[in-house]
């Protein structure tokens, strides 16, 4: 299993970014996908989750209305559209899947998002 995030960067408050997560090594369309983030000096936290079909989505309260999670099963890819970014969104963002009968956790390497004026 391999997950590779991209799309992070340094932006100003109010800007947008779109993160991508490329997946390989497993049957992507069968599993839910989640995005987590870890702000500097803080614990990793769940940002958003999407089920295998892409129909069921959930969000952390802090990002509701600003972030949108999506996926393209034909491309083995997941996405996180982040709008109206705030300084408190600064973090390393990770995509995550839990795969297999024994439910093994897999993380990407992370992509840095910095929001600062």
Secondary structure, 3 states (H helix, E strand, C coil): CEEEEECCEEECCCCCEEEEEEEECCCHHHCCEEEEEECCCCCEEEEEEECCCCCCEEECHHHCCCEEEEEECCCCEEEEEECCCCHHHCEEEEEEEEECCCCEEEECCCEEEEECC
